[in-house]
Amino acid sequence: MAGISVLVPFDRSPEARRGLDVALHLARVDRRKSRVLPIYVVEVERSHPVDSDLPQESAQGEACLAEAEAVARQAKVSCEAILLQARSAGPAVVDVAATEAIDLLVLGVSHANTVHGGGGEQTALVRRSGAAIDLGHTADYILSHAPCEVVVVREPAQNRAGPVNSGFIDD
């Protein structure tokens, strides 16, 4: 019986590393032949053809994915890295999730989410009174369009610098 396929966007940021760690943990817990697919998307400006030769950006992506593969090897989890060029990372990640029959997408996000609504911008972690959490356009797109379940991973509140907001917005 095949295990789960876990897609995880990876760019070497602390948030992406937390996402990778969670993806690897979930793959190990499954105890079947699971695989983790770290993905790096080189976003190509509209002023260039999408298949432009971008050696510096591609090399950066390859280095990121090599790091993810090394971490997966150390965790003894099957890993299939994916490097793509696209106009926008969100749709590219969603397309891969669909074509690779991904079971789970793990998305590392920043703790500094901005909420619009409820009388201005505030840091918050929940939705209340019509306010919307802004995780960034890529994460928002993935959460809205992913053909599989999505796990969002963020740093625990006690690890953050500065005051911790309760996450609620007053009416």
OpenMM code with the backbone's topology and positions (N, CA, C; nanometers):
from openmm import Vec3, app, unit

residues = "MET ALA GLY ILE SER VAL LEU VAL PRO PHE ASP ARG SER PRO GLU ALA ARG ARG GLY LEU ASP VAL ALA LEU HIS LEU ALA ARG VAL ASP ARG ARG LYS SER ARG VAL LEU PRO ILE TYR VAL VAL GLU VAL GLU ARG SER HIS PRO VAL ASP SER ASP LEU PRO GLN GLU SER ALA GLN GLY GLU ALA CYS LEU ALA GLU ALA GLU ALA VAL ALA ARG GLN ALA LYS VAL SER CYS GLU ALA ILE LEU LEU GLN ALA ARG SER ALA GLY PRO ALA VAL VAL ASP VAL ALA ALA THR GLU ALA ILE ASP LEU LEU VAL LEU GLY VAL SER HIS ALA ASN THR VAL HIS GLY GLY GLY GLY GLU GLN THR ALA LEU VAL ARG ARG SER GLY ALA ALA ILE ASP LEU GLY HIS THR ALA ASP TYR ILE LEU SER HIS ALA PRO CYS GLU VAL VAL VAL VAL ARG GLU PRO ALA GLN ASN ARG ALA GLY PRO VAL ASN SER GLY PHE ILE ASP ASP".split()
positions = [
    Vec3(0.0841, -0.1180, 0.0000),
    Vec3(0.0000, 0.0000, 0.0000),
    Vec3(0.0887, 0.1245, 0.0000),
    Vec3(0.0567, 0.2169, -0.0849),
    Vec3(0.1342, 0.3410, -0.0954),
    Vec3(0.1029, 0.4331, 0.0214),
    Vec3(0.2021, 0.5106, 0.0595),
    Vec3(0.1840, 0.6077, 0.1657),
    Vec3(0.1313, 0.7386, 0.1104),
    Vec3(0.1439, 0.8414, 0.1909),
    Vec3(0.0938, 0.9723, 0.1501),
    Vec3(0.2003, 1.0478, 0.0710),
    Vec3(0.1531, 1.1380, -0.0129),
    Vec3(0.2393, 1.2305, -0.0870),
    Vec3(0.2176, 1.3690, -0.0285),
    Vec3(0.3258, 1.4292, 0.0191),
    Vec3(0.3180, 1.5590, 0.0862),
    Vec3(0.3985, 1.6613, 0.0069),
    Vec3(0.3320, 1.7658, -0.0393),
    Vec3(0.3968, 1.8748, -0.1124),
    Vec3(0.4265, 1.9873, -0.0148),
    Vec3(0.5474, 2.0429, -0.0222),
    Vec3(0.5843, 2.1509, 0.0690),
    Vec3(0.6676, 2.2555, -0.0051),
    Vec3(0.6135, 2.3779, -0.0212),
    Vec3(0.6939, 2.4859, -0.0788),
    Vec3(0.8149, 2.5118, 0.0116),
    Vec3(0.9333, 2.5260, -0.0496),
    Vec3(1.0551, 2.5420, 0.0294),
    Vec3(1.1448, 2.6477, -0.0328),
    Vec3(1.1864, 2.7452, 0.0508),
    Vec3(1.2737, 2.8521, 0.0018),
    Vec3(1.3832, 2.8895, 0.1013),
    Vec3(1.4099, 2.8022, 0.1969),
    Vec3(1.5117, 2.8218, 0.3011),
    Vec3(1.4706, 2.9191, 0.4108),
    Vec3(1.3542, 2.9784, 0.4030),
    Vec3(1.3107, 3.0672, 0.5107),
    Vec3(1.2822, 2.9828, 0.6348),
    Vec3(1.2861, 3.0440, 0.7539),
    Vec3(1.2525, 2.9681, 0.8750),
    Vec3(1.1116, 2.9074, 0.8675),
    Vec3(1.0193, 2.9806, 0.8060),
    Vec3(0.8822, 2.9304, 0.7936),
    Vec3(0.8779, 2.8063, 0.7046),
    Vec3(0.9492, 2.8116, 0.5928),
    Vec3(0.9524, 2.6971, 0.5012),
    Vec3(1.0209, 2.5776, 0.5672),
    Vec3(1.1239, 2.6032, 0.6467),
    Vec3(1.1926, 2.4932, 0.7159),
    Vec3(1.0987, 2.4267, 0.8160),
    Vec3(1.0196, 2.5063, 0.8883),
    Vec3(0.9208, 2.4469, 0.9795),
    Vec3(0.8214, 2.3626, 0.9014),
    Vec3(0.7787, 2.4131, 0.7858),
    Vec3(0.6873, 2.3365, 0.7012),
    Vec3(0.7496, 2.2056, 0.6558),
    Vec3(0.8766, 2.2098, 0.6148),
    Vec3(0.9467, 2.0885, 0.5725),
    Vec3(0.9574, 1.9894, 0.6881),
    Vec3(0.9921, 2.0380, 0.8057),
    Vec3(1.0039, 1.9497, 0.9222),
    Vec3(0.8714, 1.8804, 0.9528),
    Vec3(0.7620, 1.9542, 0.9456),
    Vec3(0.6300, 1.8952, 0.9702),
    Vec3(0.5963, 1.7938, 0.8610),
    Vec3(0.6244, 1.8274, 0.7362),
    Vec3(0.5974, 1.7348, 0.6252),
    Vec3(0.6747, 1.6045, 0.6436),
    Vec3(0.8009, 1.6141, 0.6816),
    Vec3(0.8824, 1.4943, 0.7033),
    Vec3(0.8297, 1.4127, 0.8206),
    Vec3(0.7900, 1.4808, 0.9257),
    Vec3(0.7335, 1.4109, 1.0418),
    Vec3(0.6066, 1.3352, 1.0028),
    Vec3(0.5190, 1.4006, 0.9302),
    Vec3(0.3945, 1.3350, 0.8878),
    Vec3(0.4225, 1.2156, 0.7971),
    Vec3(0.5204, 1.2278, 0.7107),
    Vec3(0.5561, 1.1164, 0.6221),
    Vec3(0.6112, 0.9988, 0.7026),
    Vec3(0.6902, 1.0275, 0.8048),
    Vec3(0.7454, 0.9197, 0.8887),
    Vec3(0.6371, 0.8535, 0.9725),
    Vec3(0.5454, 0.9311, 1.0261),
    Vec3(0.4379, 0.8784, 1.1105),
    Vec3(0.3470, 0.7855, 1.0314),
    Vec3(0.3294, 0.8127, 0.9034),
    Vec3(0.2394, 0.7327, 0.8197),
    Vec3(0.2827, 0.5860, 0.8115),
    Vec3(0.4122, 0.5597, 0.8234),
    Vec3(0.4707, 0.4247, 0.8258),
    Vec3(0.4513, 0.3426, 0.6985),
    Vec3(0.4030, 0.4025, 0.5953),
    Vec3(0.3996, 0.3364, 0.4650),
    Vec3(0.5032, 0.4061, 0.3784),
    Vec3(0.5128, 0.3700, 0.2550),
    Vec3(0.6112, 0.4332, 0.1664),
    Vec3(0.5601, 0.5711, 0.1254),
    Vec3(0.5764, 0.6656, 0.2136),
    Vec3(0.5338, 0.8030, 0.1882),
    Vec3(0.6453, 0.8797, 0.1193),
    Vec3(0.6087, 0.9898, 0.0568),
    Vec3(0.7087, 1.0731, -0.0096),
    Vec3(0.6786, 1.2196, 0.0188),
    Vec3(0.7844, 1.2955, 0.0283),
    Vec3(0.7744, 1.4399, 0.0456),
    Vec3(0.8289, 1.5036, -0.0809),
    Vec3(0.7549, 1.6023, -0.1324),
    Vec3(0.7950, 1.6721, -0.2542),
    Vec3(0.8169, 1.8198, -0.2227),
    Vec3(0.9412, 1.8594, -0.1905),
    Vec3(0.9675, 2.0023, -0.1749),
    Vec3(0.9617, 2.0679, -0.3126),
    Vec3(0.9032, 2.1857, -0.3178),
    Vec3(0.8894, 2.2571, -0.4450),
    Vec3(0.9442, 2.3986, -0.4298),
    Vec3(1.0185, 2.4413, -0.5310),
    Vec3(1.0698, 2.5779, -0.5386),
    Vec3(1.0238, 2.6341, -0.6722),
    Vec3(0.9590, 2.7499, -0.6672),
    Vec3(0.9085, 2.8118, -0.7900),
    Vec3(0.9849, 2.9411, -0.8165),
    Vec3(1.0504, 2.9470, -0.9316),
    Vec3(1.1139, 3.0700, -0.9780),
    Vec3(1.0040, 3.1514, -1.0452),
    Vec3(0.9711, 3.2659, -0.9873),
    Vec3(0.8669, 3.3510, -1.0456),
    Vec3(0.9299, 3.4391, -1.1538),
    Vec3(0.8725, 3.4317, -1.2733),
    Vec3(0.9244, 3.5036, -1.3895),
    Vec3(0.8374, 3.6265, -1.4147),
    Vec3(0.9021, 3.7414, -1.4232),
    Vec3(0.8289, 3.8658, -1.4498),
    Vec3(0.7582, 3.8587, -1.5845),
    Vec3(0.6472, 3.9281, -1.5941),
    Vec3(0.5674, 3.9265, -1.7176),
    Vec3(0.6415, 3.9878, -1.8368),
    Vec3(0.7442, 4.0657, -1.8103),
    Vec3(0.8213, 4.1267, -1.9193),
    Vec3(0.9148, 4.0259, -1.9876),
    Vec3(0.9250, 3.9053, -1.9335),
    Vec3(1.0100, 3.8000, -1.9905),
    Vec3(0.9246, 3.6782, -2.0245),
    Vec3(0.9657, 3.6009, -2.1228),
    Vec3(0.8957, 3.4745, -2.1492),
    Vec3(0.9072, 3.3829, -2.0265),
    Vec3(0.8029, 3.3072, -1.9988),
    Vec3(0.8016, 3.2225, -1.8798),
    Vec3(0.9123, 3.1178, -1.8814),
    Vec3(0.9578, 3.0802, -2.0001),
    Vec3(1.0649, 2.9806, -2.0101),
    Vec3(1.2030, 3.0450, -2.0282),
    Vec3(1.2158, 3.1712, -1.9882),
    Vec3(1.3447, 3.2421, -1.9982),
    Vec3(1.4534, 3.1669, -1.9231),
    Vec3(1.5757, 3.1810, -1.9726),
    Vec3(1.6900, 3.1227, -1.9040),
    Vec3(1.7257, 3.2150, -1.7875),
    Vec3(1.7078, 3.1668, -1.6670),
    Vec3(1.7366, 3.2441, -1.5464),
    Vec3(1.8341, 3.1641, -1.4602),
    Vec3(1.9612, 3.1611, -1.5000),
    Vec3(2.0570, 3.0731, -1.4325),
    Vec3(2.0776, 3.1035, -1.2843),
    Vec3(2.0810, 3.2306, -1.2481),
    Vec3(2.1034, 3.2659, -1.1080),
    Vec3(1.9856, 3.2205, -1.0218),
    Vec3(1.8636, 3.2485, -1.0677),
    Vec3(1.7444, 3.2108, -0.9927),
    Vec3(1.7288, 3.0588, -0.9869),
    Vec3(1.7584, 2.9926, -1.0989),
    Vec3(1.7504, 2.8458, -1.1023),
    Vec3(1.8532, 2.7832, -1.0088),
    Vec3(1.9732, 2.8396, -1.0057),
    Vec3(2.0775, 2.7884, -0.9162),
    Vec3(2.0361, 2.8048, -0.7704),
    Vec3(1.9736, 2.9175, -0.7392),
    Vec3(1.9251, 2.9395, -0.6030),
    Vec3(1.8195, 2.8349, -0.5678),
    Vec3(1.7281, 2.8085, -0.6602),
    Vec3(1.6254, 2.7075, -0.6378),
    Vec3(1.6845, 2.5691, -0.6202),
    Vec3(1.7828, 2.5355, -0.7038),
    Vec3(1.8486, 2.4048, -0.6934),
    Vec3(1.9195, 2.3897, -0.5592),
    Vec3(1.9824, 2.4968, -0.5114),
    Vec3(2.0498, 2.4919, -0.3817),
    Vec3(1.9492, 2.4722, -0.2683),
    Vec3(1.8370, 2.5417, -0.2764),
    Vec3(1.7312, 2.5249, -0.1754),
    Vec3(1.6816, 2.3811, -0.1734),
    Vec3(1.6559, 2.3276, -0.2913),
    Vec3(1.6027, 2.1915, -0.3001),
    Vec3(1.7063, 2.0876, -0.2581),
    Vec3(1.8339, 2.1135, -0.2856),
    Vec3(1.9392, 2.0220, -0.2399),
    Vec3(1.9412, 2.0165, -0.0873),
    Vec3(1.9210, 2.1315, -0.0248),
    Vec3(1.9145, 2.1363, 0.1212),
    Vec3(1.7946, 2.0556, 0.1715),
    Vec3(1.6796, 2.0730, 0.1083),
    Vec3(1.5592, 1.9989, 0.1485),
    Vec3(1.5802, 1.8485, 0.1306),
    Vec3(1.6441, 1.8103, 0.0203),
    Vec3(1.6715, 1.6680, -0.0044),
    Vec3(1.7656, 1.6104, 0.1015),
    Vec3(1.8646, 1.6877, 0.1425),
    Vec3(1.9580, 1.6416, 0.2456),
    Vec3(1.8858, 1.6202, 0.3784),
    Vec3(1.7973, 1.7118, 0.4129),
    Vec3(1.7197, 1.6984, 0.5367),
    Vec3(1.6299, 1.5750, 0.5287),
    Vec3(1.5683, 1.5520, 0.4144),
    Vec3(1.4814, 1.4350, 0.3959),
    Vec3(1.5619, 1.3053, 0.4042),
    Vec3(1.6808, 1.3036, 0.3440),
    Vec3(1.7670, 1.1847, 0.3515),
    Vec3(1.8015, 1.1530, 0.4961),
    Vec3(1.8351, 1.2576, 0.5706),
    Vec3(1.8698, 1.2399, 0.7111),
    Vec3(1.7500, 1.1849, 0.7892),
    Vec3(1.6292, 1.2256, 0.7504),
    Vec3(1.5071, 1.1778, 0.8163),
    Vec3(1.4622, 1.0424, 0.7617),
    Vec3(1.5318, 0.9934, 0.6598),
    Vec3(1.4999, 0.8650, 0.5953),
    Vec3(1.3597, 0.8646, 0.5358),
    Vec3(1.3299, 0.9736, 0.4648),
    Vec3(1.2011, 0.9886, 0.3968),
    Vec3(1.2282, 1.0057, 0.2476),
    Vec3(1.1508, 0.9375, 0.1655),
    Vec3(1.1623, 0.9506, 0.0203),
    Vec3(1.1316, 1.0946, -0.0202),
    Vec3(1.2154, 1.1493, -0.1070),
    Vec3(1.2032, 1.2905, -0.1444),
    Vec3(1.2160, 1.3057, -0.2950),
    Vec3(1.1253, 1.3831, -0.3536),
    Vec3(1.1290, 1.4141, -0.4967),
    Vec3(1.1163, 1.5652, -0.5122),
    Vec3(1.2285, 1.6329, -0.5283),
    Vec3(1.2293, 1.7789, -0.5376),
    Vec3(1.1781, 1.8252, -0.6735),
    Vec3(1.1103, 1.9398, -0.6720),
    Vec3(1.0521, 1.9964, -0.7940),
    Vec3(1.0957, 2.1420, -0.8066),
    Vec3(1.1575, 2.1754, -0.9196),
    Vec3(1.1957, 2.3130, -0.9515),
    Vec3(1.1156, 2.3559, -1.0733),
    Vec3(1.0417, 2.4652, -1.0592),
    Vec3(0.9584, 2.5158, -1.1682),
    Vec3(0.9848, 2.6625, -1.1933),
    Vec3(0.9510, 2.7072, -1.3133),
    Vec3(0.9425, 2.8493, -1.3466),
    Vec3(0.7975, 2.8769, -1.3801),
    Vec3(0.7450, 2.9859, -1.3247),
    Vec3(0.6053, 3.0214, -1.3485),
    Vec3(0.5882, 3.1706, -1.3242),
    Vec3(0.4761, 3.2226, -1.3666),
    Vec3(0.4454, 3.3643, -1.3423),
    Vec3(0.4199, 3.3897, -1.1941),
    Vec3(0.3553, 3.2930, -1.1296),
    Vec3(0.3164, 3.3099, -0.9903),
    Vec3(0.3284, 3.1759, -0.9182),
    Vec3(0.3832, 3.1782, -0.7986),
    Vec3(0.4076, 3.0541, -0.7248),
    Vec3(0.2786, 2.9837, -0.6844),
    Vec3(0.1778, 3.0584, -0.6420),
    Vec3(0.0539, 2.9962, -0.5942),
    Vec3(-0.0094, 2.9017, -0.6949),
    Vec3(-0.0421, 2.9496, -0.8154),
    Vec3(-0.1008, 2.8601, -0.9156),
    Vec3(-0.0082, 2.7444, -0.9534),
    Vec3(0.1228, 2.7671, -0.9555),
    Vec3(0.2168, 2.6596, -0.9890),
    Vec3(0.2118, 2.5490, -0.8839),
    Vec3(0.2080, 2.5866, -0.7575),
    Vec3(0.2008, 2.4879, -0.6492),
    Vec3(0.0696, 2.4107, -0.6571),
    Vec3(-0.0400, 2.4808, -0.6802),
    Vec3(-0.1713, 2.4159, -0.6912),
    Vec3(-0.1739, 2.3198, -0.8099),
    Vec3(-0.1164, 2.3596, -0.9228),
    Vec3(-0.1114, 2.2714, -1.0402),
    Vec3(-0.0332, 2.1434, -1.0106),
    Vec3(0.0792, 2.1560, -0.9428),
    Vec3(0.1579, 2.0375, -0.9075),
    Vec3(0.0795, 1.9491, -0.8110),
    Vec3(0.0107, 2.0105, -0.7161),
    Vec3(-0.0700, 1.9318, -0.6220),
    Vec3(-0.1734, 1.8481, -0.6964),
    Vec3(-0.2305, 1.9040, -0.8019),
    Vec3(-0.3313, 1.8312, -0.8803),
    Vec3(-0.2674, 1.7235, -0.9677),
    Vec3(-0.1616, 1.7570, -1.0387),
    Vec3(-0.1027, 1.6612, -1.1338),
    Vec3(-0.0271, 1.5478, -1.0649),
    Vec3(0.0265, 1.5720, -0.9467),
    Vec3(0.1020, 1.4694, -0.8740),
    Vec3(0.0146, 1.3913, -0.7757),
    Vec3(-0.1158, 1.4152, -0.7772),
    Vec3(-0.2084, 1.3471, -0.6848),
    Vec3(-0.1606, 1.3598, -0.5399),
    Vec3(-0.1335, 1.4825, -0.5007),
    Vec3(-0.0845, 1.5111, -0.3662),
    Vec3(-0.1971, 1.4904, -0.2651),
    Vec3(-0.1633, 1.4260, -0.1531),
    Vec3(-0.2606, 1.4024, -0.0463),
    Vec3(-0.2665, 1.5184, 0.0517),
    Vec3(-0.1523, 1.5845, 0.0727),
    Vec3(-0.1433, 1.6877, 0.1742),
    Vec3(-0.0413, 1.7916, 0.1315),
    Vec3(-0.0733, 1.9176, 0.1531),
    Vec3(0.0177, 2.0275, 0.1245),
    Vec3(0.0499, 2.0938, 0.2578),
    Vec3(0.1769, 2.1064, 0.2910),
    Vec3(0.2187, 2.1693, 0.4164),
    Vec3(0.2798, 2.3045, 0.3832),
    Vec3(0.2250, 2.4079, 0.4432),
    Vec3(0.2604, 2.5455, 0.4094),
    Vec3(0.3113, 2.6181, 0.5332),
    Vec3(0.4397, 2.6511, 0.5353),
    Vec3(0.4947, 2.7303, 0.6444),
    Vec3(0.4649, 2.8774, 0.6205),
    Vec3(0.4126, 2.9448, 0.7225),
    Vec3(0.3774, 3.0866, 0.7090),
    Vec3(0.4409, 3.1676, 0.8213),
    Vec3(0.4528, 3.2961, 0.7979),
    Vec3(0.5075, 3.3896, 0.8951),
    Vec3(0.4072, 3.4135, 1.0068),
    Vec3(0.4573, 3.4465, 1.1243),
    Vec3(0.3692, 3.4756, 1.2379),
    Vec3(0.3065, 3.6139, 1.2282),
    Vec3(0.3594, 3.7004, 1.1446),
    Vec3(0.3114, 3.8387, 1.1370),
    Vec3(0.2014, 3.8503, 1.0326),
    Vec3(0.0859, 3.7969, 1.0633),
    Vec3(-0.0272, 3.8048, 0.9716),
    Vec3(-0.0992, 3.9367, 0.9936),
    Vec3(-0.1350, 4.0028, 0.8854),
    Vec3(-0.2039, 4.1300, 0.8946),
    Vec3(-0.3517, 4.1089, 0.8693),
    Vec3(-0.4343, 4.1693, 0.9541),
    Vec3(-0.5782, 4.1554, 0.9391),
    Vec3(-0.6365, 4.2883, 0.8954),
    Vec3(-0.7212, 4.2832, 0.7933),
    Vec3(-0.7885, 4.4025, 0.7442),
    Vec3(-0.9333, 4.3955, 0.7890),
    Vec3(-0.9817, 4.5008, 0.8499),
    Vec3(-1.1192, 4.5014, 0.8993),
    Vec3(-1.1181, 4.5252, 1.0494),
    Vec3(-1.2349, 4.5505, 1.1066),
    Vec3(-1.2434, 4.5703, 1.2504),
    Vec3(-1.1742, 4.6971, 1.2965),
    Vec3(-1.1658, 4.7986, 1.2115),
    Vec3(-1.1122, 4.9264, 1.2546),
    Vec3(-0.9631, 4.9445, 1.2333),
    Vec3(-0.9084, 4.8915, 1.1287),
    Vec3(-0.7676, 4.9130, 1.0991),
    Vec3(-0.6915, 4.7839, 1.0848),
    Vec3(-0.5590, 4.7958, 1.0728),
    Vec3(-0.4747, 4.6771, 1.0592),
    Vec3(-0.4197, 4.6386, 1.1957),
    Vec3(-0.4251, 4.5099, 1.2269),
    Vec3(-0.3716, 4.4582, 1.3514),
    Vec3(-0.3107, 4.3217, 1.3247),
    Vec3(-0.2212, 4.2785, 1.4124),
    Vec3(-0.1714, 4.1424, 1.4027),
    Vec3(-0.2750, 4.0515, 1.4649),
    Vec3(-0.3095, 3.9444, 1.3945),
    Vec3(-0.4112, 3.8534, 1.4467),
    Vec3(-0.3927, 3.7147, 1.3893),
    Vec3(-0.4536, 3.6188, 1.4547),
    Vec3(-0.4397, 3.4805, 1.4136),
    Vec3(-0.5725, 3.4142, 1.3844),
    Vec3(-0.6820, 3.4813, 1.4058),
    Vec3(-0.8135, 3.4212, 1.3832),
    Vec3(-0.9008, 3.5129, 1.3009),
    Vec3(-1.0101, 3.4567, 1.2528),
    Vec3(-1.1060, 3.5346, 1.1755),
    Vec3(-1.2260, 3.5621, 1.2653),
    Vec3(-1.2691, 3.6851, 1.2702),
    Vec3(-1.3826, 3.7211, 1.3539),
    Vec3(-1.4420, 3.8517, 1.3029),
    Vec3(-1.5703, 3.8648, 1.3079),
    Vec3(-1.6413, 3.9882, 1.2719),
    Vec3(-1.6092, 4.0359, 1.1310),
    Vec3(-1.6000, 3.9454, 1.0375),
    Vec3(-1.5790, 3.9834, 0.8984),
    Vec3(-1.4365, 4.0207, 0.8635),
    Vec3(-1.3441, 4.0115, 0.9572),
    Vec3(-1.2042, 4.0410, 0.9279),
    Vec3(-1.1420, 3.9211, 0.8578),
    Vec3(-1.0491, 3.9464, 0.7686),
    Vec3(-0.9842, 3.8376, 0.6952),
    Vec3(-0.8356, 3.8349, 0.7263),
    Vec3(-0.7837, 3.7174, 0.7502),
    Vec3(-0.6408, 3.7027, 0.7747),
    Vec3(-0.5677, 3.7083, 0.6411),
    Vec3(-0.4650, 3.7889, 0.6332),
    Vec3(-0.3847, 3.7998, 0.5117),
    Vec3(-0.2526, 3.7272, 0.5348),
    Vec3(-0.2393, 3.6095, 0.4768),
    Vec3(-0.1165, 3.5316, 0.4906),
    Vec3(-0.0178, 3.5620, 0.3795),
    Vec3(-0.0555, 3.6488, 0.2892),
    Vec3(0.0243, 3.6757, 0.1712),
    Vec3(-0.0458, 3.6165, 0.0507),
    Vec3(-0.0229, 3.6732, -0.0667),
    Vec3(-0.0998, 3.6324, -0.1841),
    Vec3(-0.0751, 3.4875, -0.2238),
    Vec3(0.0469, 3.4373, -0.2063),
    Vec3(0.0747, 3.2981, -0.2442),
    Vec3(0.0019, 3.2015, -0.1518),
    Vec3(0.0145, 3.2216, -0.0211),
    Vec3(-0.0534, 3.1333, 0.0745),
    Vec3(-0.2043, 3.1428, 0.0589),
    Vec3(-0.2559, 3.2646, 0.0405),
    Vec3(-0.4004, 3.2811, 0.0210),
    Vec3(-0.4478, 3.2034, -0.1012),
    Vec3(-0.3727, 3.2112, -0.2105),
    Vec3(-0.4114, 3.1405, -0.3324),
    Vec3(-0.4111, 2.9896, -0.3087),
    Vec3(-0.3065, 2.9405, -0.2471),
    Vec3(-0.2964, 2.7965, -0.2210),
    Vec3(-0.4113, 2.7499, -0.1323),
    Vec3(-0.4393, 2.8233, -0.0258),
    Vec3(-0.5485, 2.7842, 0.0641),
    Vec3(-0.6833, 2.7852, -0.0063),
    Vec3(-0.7023, 2.8765, -0.0982),
    Vec3(-0.8304, 2.8874, -0.1690),
    Vec3(-0.8465, 2.7861, -0.2814),
    Vec3(-0.7370, 2.7398, -0.3409),
    Vec3(-0.7468, 2.6591, -0.4626),
    Vec3(-0.6868, 2.5191, -0.4554),
    Vec3(-0.6209, 2.4842, -0.3483),
    Vec3(-0.5544, 2.3534, -0.3409),
    Vec3(-0.6552, 2.2398, -0.3542),
    Vec3(-0.6222, 2.1372, -0.4336),
    Vec3(-0.7114, 2.0233, -0.4531),
    Vec3(-0.6968, 1.9173, -0.3438),
    Vec3(-0.6229, 1.9508, -0.2387),
    Vec3(-0.5986, 1.8555, -0.1301),
    Vec3(-0.6074, 1.9302, 0.0026),
    Vec3(-0.5937, 1.8552, 0.1106),
    Vec3(-0.5913, 1.9194, 0.2414),
    Vec3(-0.4625, 2.0002, 0.2555),
    Vec3(-0.4715, 2.1107, 0.3306),
    Vec3(-0.3560, 2.1979, 0.3520),
    Vec3(-0.3350, 2.2135, 0.5021),
    Vec3(-0.2124, 2.1937, 0.5456),
    Vec3(-0.1742, 2.2172, 0.6840),
    Vec3(-0.0912, 2.3447, 0.6856),
    Vec3(-0.1316, 2.4400, 0.7689),
    Vec3(-0.0579, 2.5651, 0.7821),
    Vec3(0.0255, 2.5569, 0.9095),
    Vec3(0.1546, 2.5845, 0.8963),
    Vec3(0.2479, 2.5759, 1.0082),
    Vec3(0.3045, 2.7143, 1.0333),
    Vec3(0.3006, 2.7572, 1.1586),
    Vec3(0.3624, 2.8843, 1.1945),
    Vec3(0.4366, 2.8678, 1.3262),
    Vec3(0.5240, 2.9603, 1.3539),
    Vec3(0.6021, 2.9584, 1.4764),
    Vec3(0.5099, 2.9743, 1.5969),
    Vec3(0.5342, 2.9006, 1.7068),
    Vec3(0.4524, 2.9188, 1.8271),
    Vec3(0.4636, 3.0615, 1.8802),
    Vec3(0.3556, 3.1116, 1.9379),
    Vec3(0.3502, 3.2498, 1.9867),
    Vec3(0.4615, 3.2801, 2.0862),
    Vec3(0.4939, 3.1869, 2.1739),
    Vec3(0.5953, 3.2140, 2.2758),
    Vec3(0.7351, 3.2304, 2.2175),
    Vec3(0.7568, 3.1900, 2.0929),
    Vec3(0.8880, 3.2048, 2.0295),
    Vec3(0.9059, 3.3386, 1.9594),
    Vec3(0.8000, 3.4168, 1.9497),
    Vec3(0.8067, 3.5433, 1.8764),
    Vec3(0.8694, 3.6536, 1.9592),
    Vec3(0.9364, 3.7442, 1.8909),
    Vec3(0.9894, 3.8631, 1.9572),
    Vec3(0.8770, 3.9646, 1.9721),
    Vec3(0.8775, 4.0381, 2.0805),
    Vec3(0.7773, 4.1424, 2.0994),
    Vec3(0.6524, 4.0905, 2.1667),
    Vec3(0.5551, 4.1798, 2.1885),
    Vec3(0.4330, 4.1409, 2.2584),
    Vec3(0.3502, 4.0428, 2.1759),
    Vec3(0.2811, 3.9543, 2.2446),
    Vec3(0.1947, 3.8564, 2.1797),
    Vec3(0.0523, 3.9079, 2.1834),
    Vec3(-0.0087, 3.9198, 2.0672),
    Vec3(-0.1476, 3.9621, 2.0553),
    Vec3(-0.2360, 3.8417, 2.0763),
    Vec3(-0.3500, 3.8600, 2.1425),
    Vec3(-0.4417, 3.7488, 2.1670),
    Vec3(-0.4982, 3.6934, 2.0386),
    Vec3(-0.4979, 3.7724, 1.9317),
    Vec3(-0.5483, 3.7240, 1.8041),
    Vec3(-0.6910, 3.7629, 1.7767),
    Vec3(-0.7580, 3.8227, 1.8718),
    Vec3(-0.8965, 3.8616, 1.8498),
    Vec3(-0.9057, 4.0094, 1.8166),
    Vec3(-0.9998, 4.0421, 1.7321),
    Vec3(-1.0233, 4.1803, 1.6925),
    Vec3(-1.1520, 4.2259, 1.7583),
    Vec3(-1.1445, 4.3361, 1.8269),
    Vec3(-1.2654, 4.3889, 1.8909),
    Vec3(-1.3613, 4.4420, 1.7872),
    Vec3(-1.4916, 4.4269, 1.8153),
    Vec3(-1.5947, 4.4774, 1.7225),
    Vec3(-1.5980, 4.6279, 1.7211),
] * unit.nanometer
topology = app.Topology()
chain = topology.addChain("A")
for resn in residues:
    res = topology.addResidue(resn, chain)
    for name in ("N", "CA", "C"):
        topology.addAtom(name, app.Element.getBySymbol(name[0]), res)
